[in-house]
Amino acid sequence: MFIKKYIEEKIPELSGRLYPVFTADIEHLTVAYRFTPVTGGHLKQYQLELKVIWLDYDECTAVEKELVNLLDMQDDDGFIRYAGVSFHSELSGGGMLFNEGCQMFEDTLYFIISWR
């Protein structure tokens, strides 16, 4: 999807580290993503879930800040045109937890993406 390419282009250190739904890569900081449709029609809305997964809490929060700076747009910001798609996104929630299973932090961010 266009937003994965957009993130990888704008935050090059995440290039090749974004995985759909989950990741088994525990050797590097990774980001698992999931798109969920919210509304259809001419102006579609999807919820984008991003999970920054890594051993180091501070590195997770640093990547969180980069993602928020990139994707949390103001109401009066115009749509961004990228790869033939116009989109606007806003942060809608999230939080940090420690996953006992893999012994890593998971910093989850939710964005609402409006696109056409």
Buried (B, 14 or more C-beta within 10 A) or exposed (E): BEBBEBBBEBBEEBEEBBBEEEBEEEEEBBBBBBBEEEEEEEEBBBBBBBBBBBEEEEBBBBBBEBBBEBBBBEEEEEBBEBEEBEBBBBBEEBEBEEEEEEEBBBBBBBBBBBBE
